[in-house]
């Protein structure tokens, strides 16, 4: 009985180590700089939300949007096939800039899952290149929003 428990324990430890390696080998965290725009904290996002001072754009899938999103946020799905890196090839991706506010001076806040979600970062880059003047990226996304207990619908 003692050997069986020991072998099972060792197997479990190996499983955990391999799982952690697989996660570590996944996509890198998103950049911490947004040239031409601003990265905002969860508190800054909440302040803009409370002031109704910005258009919030959820870049996740419709399914994730349906599970909960920032109230009033518009779903504009980012369909990415490019690599998850700062110098991504945007020609491989799809994002409908036409669904953003027509006034390019409107503050626009892009968000996704969180710091490991690339869709919001890439959408913000596309908006900057599309000449939007007040692009903000809420890097912490729904993960941070929900941790704070802020409202969602």
C-alpha positions in Angstrom: 0.0 0.0 0.0 2.8 2.4 0.9 4.6 2.0 -2.5 1.3 2.5 -4.4 0.7 5.8 -2.6 4.3 6.9 -3.2 4.1 6.0 -6.9 0.8 7.8 -7.3 2.2 10.8 -5.5 5.2 10.9 -7.8 3.0 10.5 -10.9 0.9 13.4 -9.7 3.9 15.7 -9.1 5.2 14.8 -12.6 1.7 15.6 -14.1 1.7 19.0 -12.3 5.2 19.8 -13.5 4.3 19.0 -17.1 1.1 21.0 -16.9 3.0 24.0 -15.7 5.5 23.6 -18.5 2.7 23.5 -21.1 1.2 26.7 -19.7 4.6 28.4 -19.6 5.2 27.4 -23.3 1.9 29.1 -24.3 1.3 32.6 -25.5 3.4 35.3 -23.9 1.8 38.0 -22.0 0.7 41.0 -23.9 3.0 44.1 -24.2 3.1 46.7 -21.4 3.4 49.6 -23.9 0.9 50.9 -26.4 2.5 53.3 -28.8 0.0 55.9 -29.9 -2.5 55.0 -27.1 -2.7 54.5 -23.4 -2.9 51.4 -21.2 -5.3 52.0 -18.4 -5.8 50.3 -15.0 -9.0 48.7 -13.8 -9.6 51.8 -11.7 -9.2 54.1 -14.7 -11.6 51.9 -16.7 -14.1 52.0 -13.9 -13.8 55.8 -13.7 -14.5 56.1 -17.4 -17.4 53.7 -17.1 -18.9 55.7 -14.2 -18.5 59.0 -16.1 -19.9 57.4 -19.3 -16.9 59.0 -20.9 -15.8 56.4 -23.4 -17.0 53.7 -25.7 -16.1 50.3 -24.3 -15.3 47.6 -27.0 -15.3 43.9 -26.0 -13.0 42.1 -28.5 -13.8 38.5 -27.2 -16.0 36.0 -28.9 -19.8 36.3 -28.8 -19.9 33.3 -26.4 -17.6 35.0 -23.9 -19.4 38.3 -24.3 -22.6 36.4 -23.5 -21.1 35.0 -20.3 -20.7 38.5 -19.0 -19.3 41.9 -20.1 -19.0 45.5 -19.0 -22.5 47.0 -19.1 -23.0 48.9 -22.3 -19.9 47.5 -24.0 -20.2 46.8 -27.7 -19.1 43.5 -29.0 -16.6 43.9 -31.9 -14.9 40.5 -32.2 -11.3 40.4 -33.1 -10.6 37.4 -35.4 -6.9 36.8 -35.1 -4.7 34.3 -37.0 -1.5 36.2 -36.6 1.1 35.3 -34.0 0.7 36.7 -30.5 3.6 39.2 -30.5 3.9 42.9 -30.6 4.9 43.0 -34.2 2.0 40.8 -35.4 1.1 40.6 -39.1 -2.3 42.4 -39.0 -3.0 41.3 -42.6 -3.8 37.9 -41.3 -6.5 39.2 -38.9 -10.0 40.6 -39.2 -11.4 43.5 -37.2 -14.2 45.8 -38.3 -13.1 49.3 -37.6 -16.4 50.5 -39.1 -18.2 49.2 -35.9 -16.2 51.7 -33.8 -17.6 55.2 -33.1 -17.6 57.3 -36.2 -16.1 60.3 -34.4 -12.4 59.3 -34.2 -11.9 61.7 -31.2 -14.2 59.6 -29.0 -12.4 57.9 -26.2 -12.4 54.1 -27.0 -11.5 51.5 -24.4 -10.6 48.1 -25.7 -10.7 45.0 -23.5 -10.6 41.3 -23.6 -10.0 38.5 -21.1 -7.0 40.0 -19.4 -3.2 40.4 -19.6 -2.7 37.2 -21.6 -5.5 38.1 -24.1 -4.1 39.5 -27.3 -7.3 40.5 -29.1 -7.8 43.8 -27.3 -4.2 44.8 -27.8 -4.3 44.0 -31.5 -7.7 45.8 -31.9 -6.2 48.9 -30.1 -3.2 48.8 -32.6 -5.6 48.6 -35.5 -7.7 51.5 -34.1 -4.5 53.6 -33.7 -3.5 52.8 -37.3 -7.1 53.7 -38.3 -6.4 57.2 -36.9 -8.5 57.0 -33.7 -7.1 59.7 -31.5 -8.0 58.5 -28.0 -7.3 54.8 -27.9 -7.2 53.2 -24.5 -6.4 49.6 -23.7 -7.7 48.1 -20.5 -5.1 45.4 -20.3 -6.5 43.7 -17.2 -9.8 43.1 -19.0 -12.7 41.1 -17.6 -10.4 39.2 -15.3 -9.5 42.3 -13.3 -13.0 43.8 -13.7 -14.6 40.7 -12.1 -12.0 40.5 -9.3 -13.0 44.0 -8.2 -16.7 43.0 -8.2 -17.6 45.7 -10.7 -20.9 45.4 -12.5 -21.4 43.2 -15.5 -24.3 42.1 -17.7 
